[in-house]
């Protein structure tokens, strides 16, 4: 997929998303899927015994609604919402081990936080759980399929722990591009703005993302967007990545921190107080 063509298409006209049920879905599942499709501005397709291959050949943006909620299916596998690695990170937070992402965010009081690249929702969930009480967590996701599946998780997934479920419910996710959002909001609308851009070379161990590589393709994060984010954030901009050499010469206030045994680091840019 040509990302720029896709991005331009999103700006001009939102691509339709279709929802159908699993092949052996009960009548109650059909009713639930139809109601959800209406709720998220998608078009419901009665299954009528049709095979997935037939549906995918006819409808590009298709979500299969199952007993576990909406599911994205590709040649790489399938994806439905689950807290995934956020669960392990929350347990580490509870045990006092902390979280490198939260350390980079460095919130000392309630903050307004914007996740510009929500994806699976793990960082947004950790933010909602781990930021000081009273914080506000908003998120943006450009993929029309993943945005809807992750938003379903934020609004409907029930975790065995009530505090994790509550953290999910406090996240507001929008289907949009961060370019559009950052251009439209006022300066200092958020305290902290966060980016986790897609890596040019995928992390092979990231199996959770394997089914989604064909449907998710964030544009490379440019310095123009970083500069804009620095205007829209009141405290700092945080960027997850592996190589920040291109930013080192441009930003004198750049600080990079990472784990001793991890290739992933966080770049932190403090906003000007002028």
Protein Blocks (a to p, Z undefined) as FASTA:
>chain_A
ZZklmmmmmmmoccdddddddfklcfklmmmmmmmmmmnopacddfklpafklmmmmmmb
acdddfkopcdddfkbccdddeklmlmmmmmmmnonopfklmmnopabdcddddfblmno
mmmmmmmmmmcehiacddddfblklmmmmmmmmmmpccfblklmmmmmmpccddddfklm
mmmpcehkbfbdcdddddfbacfklmmlmmmmmmgccddddfklmmmmmmmpmkbccddd
fblklmmmmmmkbccdddfkbcbdcddddddfZZ
